[in-house]
Amino acid sequence: MALTNALPAAMAGVEIPRRDGQIFPLWLRISHWLNTLGVIVMVMSGWRIFNASPLYSFTFPGAITLGGWLGGALKWHFAAMWIIFLNGLFYLIANAISRRLFTKFFPLSPRAFLSDLTAALRGRLSHDDLGKYNAVQRAAYLFVMVDLLVLVLSGMAIWKPVQFGTLRELMGGYDFARHVHFFAMAGLVGFFVVHVVMVALVPRTLLTMIRGR
């Protein structure tokens, strides 16, 4: 009965508290952990690929790369790419259908963002309701959605520059697409680091993402 009542409300964008205290549905938790796995594999294999032909005057330590050699790293990278692409597509569709995309991440205003960011830096940002995202979280999650899209598109322009010629040109050419891909990766790693730090500061968020409540 609770599930029957919750489904129409979710489709209408109205959130009704679950009797079992669930905050994150099962599909969201599975998507979250699949994305985490895909990002880790893609970034570590990407660092190995970068080392084979560095864009800048540095390389990444071999101990934090994946693949062992260029060919192995490419296999890991493409496997992770498909996980992130398909999982991300499912995540967006599920969020849109349930209207979670609109109720959780919007509205978002610069004023609310600055207010919550100031509170966070002062250690005064409340985390009592884990099911409600503050403005900083909303901005961060929207950023990472866009960043992953840029990461995938720039990666496709690098992977198949002839087949995706239009995409390659939109990225400013093959060489510039590599720079776009690198900075999109850097943005993703930055989000990941901040995300882990926040989980360390509020450890019950980890349990919530595992158990859902």
N, CA, C and O of each residue as an XYZ file, in Angstrom:
852
protein
N       0.825     -1.204      0.000
C       0.000      0.000      0.000
C       0.858      1.252      0.000
O       0.560      2.222     -0.697
N       1.943      1.224      0.800
C       2.835      2.387      0.855
C       3.472      2.640     -0.500
O       3.616      3.785     -0.929
N       3.857      1.543     -1.181
C       4.471      1.678     -2.497
C       3.467      2.217     -3.498
O       3.807      3.042     -4.347
N       2.221      1.748     -3.398
C       1.170      2.193     -4.303
C       0.910      3.681     -4.161
O       0.690      4.378     -5.151
N       0.935      4.168     -2.924
C       0.709      5.590     -2.678
C       1.909      6.438     -3.067
O       1.762      7.590     -3.475
N       3.108      5.853     -2.937
C       4.325      6.625     -3.180
C       4.575      6.853     -4.664
O       5.109      7.894     -5.049
N       4.188      5.878     -5.513
C       4.484      5.993     -6.935
C       3.782      7.174     -7.602
O       4.445      7.952     -8.288
N       2.465      7.343     -7.431
C       1.840      8.507     -8.058
C       2.402      9.817     -7.540
O       2.548     10.779     -8.294
N       2.717      9.853     -6.249
C       3.268     11.076     -5.668
C       4.627     11.392     -6.261
O       4.933     12.554     -6.526
N       5.461     10.350     -6.475
C       6.790     10.569     -7.050
C       6.683     11.074     -8.475
O       7.447     11.946     -8.892
N       5.730     10.524     -9.228
C       5.558     10.946    -10.607
C       5.060     12.385    -10.684
O       5.294     13.080    -11.673
N       4.372     12.824     -9.634
C       3.846     14.187     -9.620
C       4.819     15.172     -9.006
O       4.542     16.369     -8.945
N       5.968     14.670     -8.545
C       6.976     15.548     -7.967
C       6.721     15.876     -6.516
O       7.348     16.785     -5.973
N       5.801     15.150     -5.863
C       5.499     15.388     -4.455
C       6.130     14.281     -3.635
O       5.891     13.101     -3.891
N       6.922     14.647     -2.663
C       7.638     13.666     -1.865
C       6.855     13.349     -0.602
O       6.522     14.246      0.173
N       6.563     12.073     -0.398
C       5.880     11.615      0.800
C       6.851     10.770      1.593
O       7.457      9.863      1.023
N       7.032     11.022      2.893
C       7.977     10.255      3.692
C       7.639      8.771      3.678
O       6.486      8.393      3.886
N       8.616      7.947      3.439
C       8.423      6.503      3.449
C       8.275      6.013      4.875
O       8.964      6.492      5.775
N       7.385      5.067      5.084
C       7.172      4.534      6.436
C       8.403      3.806      6.956
O       8.640      3.747      8.163
N       9.181      3.251      6.034
C      10.378      2.528      6.463
C      11.581      3.458      6.603
O      12.690      3.001      6.878
N      11.367      4.764      6.416
C      12.446      5.731      6.588
C      13.415      5.781      5.427
O      14.490      6.366      5.556
N      13.065      5.179      4.282
C      13.987      5.153      3.150
C      14.134      6.538      2.533
O      13.146      7.225      2.276
N      15.391      6.939      2.298
C      15.696      8.230      1.688
C      16.090      8.048      0.231
O      15.618      8.773     -0.645
N      16.973      7.060     -0.025
C      17.450      6.811     -1.386
C      16.907      5.473     -1.884
O      17.162      4.444     -1.258
N      16.161      5.460     -3.001
C      15.627      4.201     -3.538
C      16.750      3.285     -4.031
O      17.877      3.724     -4.260
N      16.414      2.010     -4.189
C      17.404      1.012     -4.580
C      18.049      1.341     -5.919
O      19.263      1.203     -6.065
N      17.253      1.778     -6.909
C      17.811      2.079     -8.233
C      18.844      3.185     -8.157
O      19.831      3.167     -8.893
N      18.627      4.151     -7.272
C      19.564      5.261     -7.133
C      20.872      4.784     -6.511
O      21.953      5.197     -6.932
N      20.772      3.917     -5.511
C      21.985      3.418     -4.848
C      22.809      2.554     -5.795
O      24.034      2.666     -5.824
N      22.152      1.693     -6.569
C      22.872      0.864     -7.537
C      23.563      1.747     -8.571
O      24.725      1.522     -8.910
N      22.848      2.745     -9.067
C      23.414      3.664    -10.054
C      24.607      4.421     -9.482
O      25.615      4.612    -10.162
N      24.484      4.845     -8.236
C      25.564      5.586     -7.576
C      26.840      4.761     -7.488
O      27.921      5.250     -7.818
N      26.720      3.513     -7.046
C      27.915      2.684     -6.848
C      28.490      2.210     -8.181
O      29.706      2.056     -8.303
N      27.646      1.978     -9.175
C      28.158      1.641    -10.509
C      28.943      2.816    -11.083
O      29.995      2.637    -11.697
N      28.415      4.012    -10.874
C      29.098      5.206    -11.371
C      30.423      5.407    -10.660
O      31.414      5.792    -11.281
N      30.444      5.148     -9.360
C      31.681      5.271     -8.595
C      32.748      4.327     -9.135
O      33.898      4.719     -9.331
N      32.351      3.072     -9.374
C      33.278      2.087     -9.935
C      33.766      2.523    -11.312
O      34.961      2.464    -11.602
N      32.836      2.962    -12.160
C      33.204      3.381    -13.507
C      34.154      4.565    -13.508
O      35.103      4.592    -14.292
N      33.917      5.541    -12.646
C      34.771      6.727    -12.580
C      36.175      6.357    -12.125
O      37.153      6.832    -12.703
N      36.293      5.521    -11.105
C      37.611      5.127    -10.601
C      38.415      4.412    -11.680
O      39.591      4.709    -11.891
N      37.764      3.459    -12.367
C      38.452      2.708    -13.418
C      38.822      3.623    -14.578
O      39.931      3.542    -15.105
N      37.898      4.493    -14.976
C      38.164      5.355    -16.121
C      39.287      6.351    -15.835
O      40.140      6.585    -16.691
N      39.291      6.932    -14.646
C      40.320      7.910    -14.310
C      41.692      7.247    -14.202
O      42.668      7.765    -14.745
N      41.779      6.121    -13.517
C      43.077      5.466    -13.343
C      43.633      4.948    -14.661
O      44.836      5.046    -14.906
N      42.767      4.395    -15.518
C      43.233      3.942    -16.837
C      43.556      5.140    -17.722
O      44.472      5.085    -18.542
N      42.792      6.233    -17.552
C      43.060      7.445    -18.313
C      44.417      8.035    -17.988
O      45.089      8.574    -18.867
N      44.824      7.937    -16.736
C      46.153      8.430    -16.353
C      47.258      7.629    -17.031
O      48.294      8.180    -17.404
N      47.030      6.322    -17.190
C      48.014      5.486    -17.890
C      48.073      5.876    -19.366
O      49.155      5.937    -19.949
N      46.922      6.139    -19.966
C      46.883      6.581    -21.368
C      47.582      7.928    -21.511
O      48.322      8.149    -22.470
N      47.351      8.822    -20.566
C      47.998     10.135    -20.578
C      49.515      9.978    -20.542
O      50.229     10.678    -21.260
N      50.008      9.063    -19.712
C      51.456      8.861    -19.586
C      52.097      8.407    -20.886
O      53.271      8.678    -21.138
N      51.310      7.707    -21.720
C      51.853      7.219    -22.991
C      52.105      8.359    -23.970
O      52.971      8.259    -24.839
N      51.339      9.453    -23.826
C      51.521     10.623    -24.690
C      51.103     11.868    -23.904
O      50.009     12.395    -24.108
N      51.975     12.336    -23.003
C      51.608     13.428    -22.086
C      51.279     14.729    -22.821
O      51.953     15.128    -23.771
N      50.219     15.368    -22.342
C      49.850     16.677    -22.865
C      50.702     17.775    -22.235
O      50.988     18.796    -22.860
N      51.093     17.546    -21.010
C      51.820     18.546    -20.243
C      53.134     17.946    -19.733
O      53.425     16.773    -19.966
N      53.906     18.756    -19.048
C      55.258     18.335    -18.657
C      55.268     17.547    -17.347
O      56.092     17.802    -16.469
N      54.367     16.608    -17.225
C      54.352     15.725    -16.055
C      53.644     14.432    -16.428
O      52.928     14.368    -17.427
N      53.850     13.418    -15.627
C      53.144     12.150    -15.785
C      52.628     11.712    -14.414
O      53.069     12.221    -13.384
N      51.710     10.783    -14.414
C      51.147     10.272    -13.172
C      51.947      9.057    -12.696
O      52.381      8.248    -13.517
N      52.145      8.917    -11.387
C      52.870      7.751    -10.863
C      52.207      6.452    -11.312
O      50.983      6.326    -11.279
N      53.018      5.500    -11.729
C      52.482      4.242    -12.229
C      51.619      3.507    -11.223
O      50.714      2.767    -11.608
N      51.885      3.700     -9.932
C      51.158      2.987     -8.887
C      49.680      3.368     -8.828
O      48.864      2.594     -8.328
N      49.327      4.553     -9.333
C      47.929      4.981     -9.272
C      47.261      4.917    -10.648
O      46.188      5.485    -10.853
N      47.907      4.220    -11.586
C      47.312      4.033    -12.905
C      46.832      2.593    -13.054
O      47.160      1.732    -12.238
N      46.056      2.341    -14.098
C      45.483      1.017    -14.318
C      45.695      0.594    -15.764
O      45.544      1.398    -16.683
N      46.040     -0.649    -15.955
C      46.177     -1.185    -17.308
C      47.534     -1.777    -17.602
O      47.656     -2.681    -18.429
N      48.574     -1.266    -16.921
C      49.910     -1.817    -17.086
C      50.647     -1.316    -18.315
O      51.857     -1.093    -18.268
N      49.929     -1.139    -19.412
C      50.518     -0.629    -20.657
C      49.391      0.038    -21.435
O      48.226     -0.058    -21.048
N      49.732      0.712    -22.530
C      48.741      1.492    -23.253
C      47.556      0.650    -23.715
O      46.405      1.044    -23.526
N      47.829     -0.507    -24.320
C      46.749     -1.355    -24.817
C      45.824     -1.811    -23.698
O      44.603     -1.788    -23.850
N      46.400     -2.225    -22.577
C      45.593     -2.662    -21.437
C      44.783     -1.519    -20.855
O      43.624     -1.696    -20.479
N      45.395     -0.348    -20.783
C      44.697      0.816    -20.239
C      43.517      1.207    -21.123
O      42.460      1.582    -20.617
N      43.694      1.122    -22.444
C      42.608      1.455    -23.355
C      41.420      0.515    -23.182
O      40.270      0.949    -23.245
N      41.692     -0.769    -22.963
C      40.608     -1.737    -22.755
C      39.818     -1.399    -21.492
O      38.587     -1.396    -21.505
N      40.530     -1.114    -20.405
C      39.868     -0.729    -19.162
C      39.082      0.567    -19.346
O      37.967      0.705    -18.843
N      39.673      1.507    -20.070
C      39.070      2.826    -20.253
C      37.759      2.719    -21.035
O      36.763      3.336    -20.656
N      37.751      1.952    -22.109
C      36.542      1.820    -22.912
C      35.452      1.058    -22.158
O      34.268      1.376    -22.277
N      35.861      0.050    -21.381
C      34.882     -0.691    -20.572
C      34.213      0.244    -19.575
O      32.994      0.220    -19.408
N      35.022      1.068    -18.914
C      34.474      2.018    -17.937
C      33.620      3.075    -18.618
O      32.623      3.531    -18.059
N      34.016      3.465    -19.833
C      33.253      4.468    -20.571
C      31.824      4.005    -20.811
O      30.882      4.782    -20.652
N      31.658      2.737    -21.195
C      30.323      2.230    -21.456
C      29.509      2.112    -20.171
O      28.298      2.336    -20.176
N      30.171      1.761    -19.073
C      29.469      1.704    -17.782
C      28.928      3.086    -17.423
O      27.766      3.232    -17.045
N      29.788      4.095    -17.547
C      29.390      5.458    -17.194
C      28.322      5.982    -18.141
O      27.368      6.627    -17.706
N      28.474      5.710    -19.434
C      27.504      6.202    -20.419
C      26.125      5.579    -20.192
O      25.132      6.298    -20.081
N      26.058      4.257    -20.122
C      24.772      3.567    -19.976
C      24.158      3.835    -18.605
O      22.955      4.068    -18.492
N      24.985      3.803    -17.574
C      24.490      4.063    -16.226
C      24.016      5.510    -16.096
O      22.992      5.782    -15.471
N      24.771      6.435    -16.692
C      24.383      7.836    -16.645
C      23.073      8.089    -17.386
O      22.238      8.877    -16.941
N      22.903      7.414    -18.517
C      21.666      7.543    -19.281
C      20.483      7.032    -18.469
O      19.427      7.664    -18.422
N      20.672      5.880    -17.829
C      19.618      5.327    -16.965
C      19.303      6.283    -15.819
O      18.137      6.506    -15.494
N      20.342      6.847    -15.207
C      20.181      7.766    -14.077
C      19.356      8.986    -14.477
O      18.445      9.386    -13.752
N      19.669      9.573    -15.619
C      18.944     10.761    -16.066
C      17.494     10.439    -16.390
O      16.592     11.195    -16.027
N      17.262      9.313    -17.076
C      15.896      8.924    -17.436
C      15.074      8.634    -16.186
O      13.937      9.090    -16.067
N      15.652      7.872    -15.250
C      14.939      7.531    -14.015
C      14.629      8.773    -13.196
O      13.545      8.893    -12.625
N      15.580      9.697    -13.138
C      15.362     10.941    -12.398
C      14.296     11.803    -13.054
O      13.488     12.431    -12.370
N      14.296     11.832    -14.385
C      13.317     12.646    -15.107
C      11.913     12.060    -14.962
O      10.957     12.796    -14.716
N      11.785     10.733    -15.113
C      10.473     10.088    -15.017
C       9.883     10.254    -13.617
O       8.694     10.537    -13.473
N      10.706     10.079    -12.594
C      10.245     10.204    -11.208
C      10.127     11.659    -10.763
O       9.629     11.950     -9.675
N      10.594     12.572    -11.626
C      10.642     14.012    -11.346
C      11.606     14.358    -10.219
O      11.605     15.479     -9.711
N      12.422     13.396     -9.837
C      13.427     13.653     -8.819
C      14.431     14.693     -9.297
O      14.967     15.462     -8.499
N      14.683     14.712    -10.611
C      15.622     15.668    -11.190
C      15.195     17.102    -10.915
O      16.032     17.985    -10.729
N      13.887     17.327    -10.891
C      13.369     18.681    -10.706
C      13.137     19.017     -9.236
O      13.315     20.165     -8.827
N      12.744     18.030     -8.445
C      12.453     18.304     -7.036
C      13.700     18.320     -6.167
O      13.727     18.997     -5.139
N      14.743     17.579     -6.566
C      15.955     17.489     -5.750
C      16.999     18.542     -6.113
O      17.705     19.040     -5.236
N      17.102     18.882     -7.388
C      18.194     19.748     -7.841
C      17.755     21.179     -8.169
O      18.592     22.037     -8.450
N      16.477     21.427     -8.133
C      15.960     22.764     -8.412
C      14.902     23.120     -7.374
O      14.263     22.225     -6.821
N      14.702     24.415     -7.097
C      15.370     25.569     -7.703
C      16.784     25.759     -7.162
O      17.127     25.266     -6.088
N      17.589     26.478     -7.926
C      18.960     26.781     -7.525
C      19.277     28.208     -7.944
O      19.168     28.561     -9.119
N      19.667     29.015     -6.984
C      19.972     30.418     -7.272
C      21.372     30.749     -6.764
O      21.839     30.130     -5.808
N      22.048     31.717     -7.386
C      23.375     32.138     -6.911
C      23.355     32.577     -5.450
O      24.297     32.314     -4.703
N      22.275     33.248     -5.047
C      22.178     33.722     -3.669
C      22.139     32.558     -2.687
O      22.827     32.574     -1.667
N      21.326     31.542     -3.001
C      21.233     30.369     -2.126
C      22.559     29.614     -2.097
O      22.979     29.119     -1.051
N      23.215     29.532     -3.256
C      24.504     28.842     -3.334
C      25.548     29.526     -2.452
O      26.250     28.863     -1.688
N      25.649     30.855     -2.558
C      26.635     31.597     -1.774
C      26.333     31.508     -0.287
O      27.243     31.421      0.537
N      25.049     31.530      0.048
C      24.649     31.440      1.453
C      25.037     30.088      2.057
O      25.599     30.021      3.150
N      24.726     29.012      1.323
C      25.047     27.672      1.827
C      26.547     27.408      1.792
O      27.073     26.707      2.657
N      27.238     27.961      0.800
C      28.689     27.792      0.732
C      29.359     28.482      1.921
O      30.283     27.932      2.521
N      28.898     29.674      2.256
C      29.442     30.391      3.417
C      29.197     29.606      4.699
O      30.080     29.492      5.549
N      27.982     29.064      4.829
C      27.652     28.266      6.012
C      28.511     27.010      6.079
O      28.939     26.602      7.159
N      28.763     26.399      4.924
C      29.584     25.185      4.888
C      31.019     25.476      5.303
O      31.612     24.716      6.069
N      31.580     26.574      4.801
C      32.962     26.933      5.138
C      33.110     27.283      6.620
O      34.191     27.141      7.190
N      32.032     27.735      7.234
C      32.049     28.055      8.662
C      31.675     26.865      9.529
O      31.690     26.948     10.757
N      31.335     25.743      8.871
C      30.960     24.545      9.620
C      29.585     24.631     10.225
O      29.299     23.967     11.222
N      28.717     25.450      9.631
C      27.390     25.673     10.189
C      26.275     25.154      9.292
O      25.101     25.445      9.524
N      26.632     24.404      8.291
C      25.623     23.892      7.369
C      24.978     22.648      7.963
O      25.669     21.694      8.319
N      23.662     22.659      8.067
C      22.941     21.550      8.688
C      22.897     20.330      7.772
O      22.753     20.451      6.556
N      23.024     19.155      8.383
C      22.915     17.884      7.646
C      21.880     16.992      8.316
O      21.974     15.766      8.251
N      20.884     17.611      8.965
C      19.873     16.841      9.693
C      19.020     15.996      8.750
O      18.714     14.842      9.052
N      18.637     16.572      7.606
C      17.801     15.871      6.635
C      18.651     15.483      5.434
O      18.902     16.305      4.553
N      19.099     14.217      5.398
C      19.969     13.768      4.312
C      19.218     13.617      2.995
O      19.839     13.512      1.937
N      17.908     13.605      3.048
C      17.126     13.470      1.830
C      16.927     14.785      1.103
O      16.398     14.813     -0.009
N      17.352     15.881      1.731
C      17.206     17.203      1.123
C      18.575     17.774      0.805
O      19.421     17.892      1.692
N      18.804     18.131     -0.461
C      20.091     18.675     -0.880
C      20.119     20.185     -0.659
O      19.165     20.889     -0.989
N      21.229     20.674     -0.094
C      21.400     22.117      0.005
C      21.872     22.654     -1.352
O      22.134     21.888     -2.280
N      21.973     23.970     -1.446
C      22.297     24.595     -2.738
C      23.680     24.203     -3.239
O      23.882     24.070     -4.446
N      24.635     24.015     -2.330
C      25.982     23.614     -2.730
C      25.956     22.211     -3.328
O      26.593     21.955     -4.350
N      25.220     21.306     -2.692
C      25.099     19.949     -3.212
C      24.409     19.944     -4.572
O      24.827     19.235     -5.487
N      23.357     20.736     -4.695
C      22.646     20.796     -5.971
C      23.563     21.267     -7.086
O      23.582     20.692     -8.174
N      24.326     22.321     -6.806
C      25.251     22.849     -7.820
C      26.327     21.819     -8.156
O      26.693     21.657     -9.320
N      26.835     21.122     -7.135
C      27.897     20.135     -7.357
C      27.399     18.964     -8.201
O      28.099     18.510     -9.106
N      26.188     18.472     -7.908
C      25.659     17.336     -8.657
C      25.303     17.731    -10.092
O      25.511     16.948    -11.019
N      24.775     18.922    -10.277
C      24.487     19.385    -11.635
C      25.779     19.575    -12.419
O      25.849     19.269    -13.609
N      26.812     20.092    -11.726
C      28.116     20.251    -12.381
C      28.660     18.914    -12.853
O      29.134     18.799    -13.984
N      28.594     17.896    -11.988
C      29.197     16.617    -12.352
C      28.409     15.939    -13.475
O      28.986     15.195    -14.268
N      27.099     16.185    -13.553
C      26.312     15.642    -14.670
C      26.802     16.232    -15.997
O      27.028     15.509    -16.967
N      26.959     17.558    -16.018
C      27.437     18.235    -17.229
C      28.877     17.820    -17.525
O      29.238     17.587    -18.678
N      29.689     17.730    -16.486
C      31.097     17.380    -16.654
C      31.247     15.980    -17.246
O      32.087     15.766    -18.120
N      30.448     15.036    -16.781
C      30.502     13.675    -17.327
C      30.082     13.658    -18.794
O      30.634     12.907    -19.597
N      29.104     14.489    -19.136
C      28.684     14.571    -20.533
C      29.823     15.096    -21.408
O      30.085     14.560    -22.484
N      30.498     16.150    -20.937
C      31.646     16.704    -21.674
C      32.761     15.668    -21.766
O      33.423     15.551    -22.797
N      32.962     14.927    -20.697
C      34.005     13.896    -20.659
C      33.746     12.817    -21.705
O      34.660     12.406    -22.421
N      32.506     12.364    -21.790
C      32.153     11.321    -22.757
C      32.249     11.844    -24.185
O      32.803     11.171    -25.054
N      31.712     13.043    -24.438
C      31.726     13.594    -25.800
C      33.144     13.881    -26.284
O      33.486     13.577    -27.427
N      33.973     14.470    -25.410
C      35.362     14.736    -25.804
C      36.125     13.436    -25.986
O      36.994     13.340    -26.852
N      35.805     12.428    -25.170
C      36.437     11.124    -25.327
C      36.081     10.473    -26.647
O      36.926      9.837    -27.277
N      34.821     10.629    -27.075
C      34.408     10.081    -28.369
C      35.124     10.785    -29.519
O      35.493     10.155    -30.511
N      35.319     12.108    -29.376
C      36.023     12.871    -30.414
C      37.475     12.444    -30.533
O      38.056     12.496    -31.617
N      38.067     12.018    -29.414
C      39.456     11.543    -29.426
C      39.531     10.099    -29.923
O      40.430      9.731    -30.678
N      38.573      9.299    -29.484
C      38.560      7.867    -29.812
C      38.321      7.638    -31.304
O      39.033      6.858    -31.937
N      37.317      8.318    -31.866
C      36.964      8.149    -33.285
C      36.924      9.522    -33.972
O      35.847      9.997    -34.334
N      38.076     10.156    -34.152
C      38.078     11.514    -34.706
C      37.565     11.599    -36.141
O      37.064     12.644    -36.555
N      37.682     10.515    -36.903
C      37.188     10.522    -38.282
C      35.683     10.273    -38.302
O      34.934     11.011    -38.943
N      35.244      9.234    -37.599
C      33.820      8.894    -37.567
C      32.989     10.002    -36.917
O      31.866     10.267    -37.347
N      33.534     10.647    -35.890
C      32.831     11.739    -35.204
C      33.489     13.073    -35.558
O      33.862     13.860    -34.688
N      33.617     13.297    -36.877
C      34.302     14.497    -37.349
C      33.633     15.790    -36.902
O      34.308     16.749    -36.528
N      32.300     15.811    -36.942
C      31.571     17.022    -36.522
C      31.792     17.292    -35.043
O      32.015     18.432    -34.635
N      31.729     16.237    -34.246
C      31.963     16.383    -32.814
C      33.389     16.843    -32.549
O      33.629     17.675    -31.674
N      34.334     16.296    -33.310
C      35.734     16.700    -33.169
C      35.908     18.189    -33.446
O      36.624     18.881    -32.723
N      35.253     18.675    -34.490
C      35.360     20.088    -34.833
C      34.682     20.970    -33.795
O      35.160     22.065    -33.498
N      33.563     20.492    -33.239
C      32.891     21.247    -32.178
C      33.771     21.353    -30.934
O      33.659     22.298    -30.153
N      34.650     20.359    -30.767
C      35.576     20.369    -29.634
C      36.836     21.182    -29.939
O      37.740     21.254    -29.107
N      36.902     21.798    -31.131
C      38.065     22.616    -31.464
C      39.181     21.853    -32.130
O      40.312     22.335    -32.190
N      38.877     20.645    -32.643
C      39.908     19.824    -33.268
C      40.412     18.746    -32.319
O      40.136     18.774    -31.120
N      41.156     17.798    -32.877
C      41.611     16.642    -32.095
C      42.474     17.062    -30.904
O      42.237     16.624    -29.778
N      43.464     17.901    -31.148
C      44.383     18.286    -30.071
C      43.660     19.041    -28.956
O      43.909     18.797    -27.776
N      42.763     19.959    -29.333
C      42.055     20.721    -28.314
C      41.080     19.827    -27.550
O      40.832     20.038    -26.363
N      40.525     18.821    -28.244
C      39.622     17.873    -27.585
C      40.342     17.125    -26.462
O      39.741     16.794    -25.440
N      41.639     16.864    -26.666
C      42.419     16.216    -25.608
C      42.530     17.108    -24.383
O      42.472     16.618    -23.255
N      42.688     18.410    -24.589
C      42.742     19.348    -23.469
C      41.391     19.414    -22.754
O      41.326     19.437    -21.525
N      40.319     19.445    -23.543
C      38.968     19.465    -22.962
C      38.759     18.212    -22.113
O      38.232     18.280    -21.003
N      39.179     17.070    -22.653
C      39.023     15.796    -21.951
C      39.813     15.796    -20.639
O      39.332     15.320    -19.610
N      41.017     16.329    -20.694
C      41.858     16.356    -19.495
C      41.239     17.221    -18.402
O      41.187     16.812    -17.242
N      40.769     18.414    -18.765
C      40.213     19.315    -17.754
C      38.864     18.826    -17.241
O      38.505     19.080    -16.091
N      38.113     18.125    -18.091
C      36.873     17.511    -17.619
C      37.198     16.414    -16.608
O      36.494     16.248    -15.611
N      38.274     15.665    -16.874
C      38.726     14.646    -15.930
C      39.152     15.291    -14.617
O      38.822     14.788    -13.543
N      39.886     16.404    -14.695
C      40.347     17.102    -13.493
C      39.162     17.590    -12.661
O      39.180     17.513    -11.433
N      38.131     18.094    -13.347
C      36.936     18.532    -12.644
C      36.235     17.386    -11.954
O      35.724     17.546    -10.845
N      36.203     16.219    -12.601
C      35.580     15.036    -12.016
C      36.355     14.555    -10.795
O      35.763     14.196     -9.778
N      37.681     14.550    -10.900
C      38.509     14.146     -9.760
C      38.330     15.121     -8.604
O      38.271     14.710     -7.445
N      38.243     16.426     -8.920
C      38.016     17.421     -7.886
C      36.703     17.189     -7.164
O      36.639     17.275     -5.937
N      35.652     16.896     -7.923
C      34.355     16.584     -7.314
C      34.461     15.351     -6.435
O      33.923     15.323     -5.329
N      35.157     14.327     -6.927
C      35.296     13.063     -6.191
C      36.003     13.289     -4.860
O      35.588     12.751     -3.833
N      37.066     14.081     -4.875
C      37.829     14.352     -3.653
C      36.963     15.094     -2.629
O      36.923     14.727     -1.455
N      36.272     16.142     -3.090
C      35.402     16.912     -2.188
C      34.289     16.023     -1.644
O      33.927     16.114     -0.471
N      33.750     15.165     -2.503
C      32.678     14.253     -2.106
C      33.154     13.310     -0.999
O      32.444     13.089     -0.018
N      34.348     12.762     -1.161
C      34.899     11.847     -0.151
C      35.158     12.582      1.157
O      34.901     12.044      2.235
N      35.665     13.807      1.069
C      35.912     14.609      2.280
C      34.606     14.873      3.017
O      34.555     14.778      4.243
N      33.555     15.203      2.282
C      32.263     15.457      2.913
C      31.695     14.206      3.562
O      31.071     14.278      4.621
N      31.912     13.061      2.928
C      31.461     11.796      3.519
C      32.226     11.522      4.812
O      31.655     11.029      5.785
N      33.524     11.844      4.818
C      34.327     11.665      6.027
C      33.843     12.573      7.155
O      33.883     12.195      8.326
N      33.385     13.776      6.794
C      32.890     14.720      7.797
C      31.499     14.337      8.303
O      31.161     14.578      9.462
N      30.698     13.737      7.419
C      29.343     13.296      7.796
C      29.209     11.819      7.422
O      28.548     11.491      6.437
N      29.834     10.919      8.202
C      29.929      9.500      7.817
C      28.591      8.785      7.680
O      28.513      7.772      6.985
N      27.542      9.279      8.320
C      26.257      8.582      8.198
C      25.690      8.680      6.786
O      24.780      7.929      6.435
N      26.217      9.603      5.966
C      25.767      9.669      4.571
C      26.188      8.418      3.802
O      25.500      7.991      2.874
N      27.327      7.832      4.195
C      27.783      6.600      3.550
C      26.829      5.453      3.850
O      26.453      4.696      2.955
N      26.441      5.331      5.117
C      25.506      4.274      5.507
C      24.162      4.466      4.813
O      23.516      3.498      4.410
N      23.750      5.719      4.679
C      22.479      6.002      4.019
C      22.519      5.573      2.556
O      21.539      5.035      2.040
N      23.644      5.808      1.885
C      23.753      5.421      0.477
C      23.874      3.909      0.314
O      23.612      3.380     -0.766
N      24.267      3.214      1.371
C      24.341      1.747      1.320
C      22.985      1.117      1.659
O      22.515      0.223      0.955
N      22.362      1.596      2.749
C      21.115      1.004      3.234
C      19.878      1.687      2.680
O      18.799      1.097      2.644
N      20.038      2.934      2.248
C      18.900      3.667      1.709
C      18.115      4.451      2.754
O      17.210      5.208      2.404
N      18.444      4.280      4.024
C      17.709      4.962      5.091
C      18.617      5.246      6.275
O      18.172      5.816      7.271
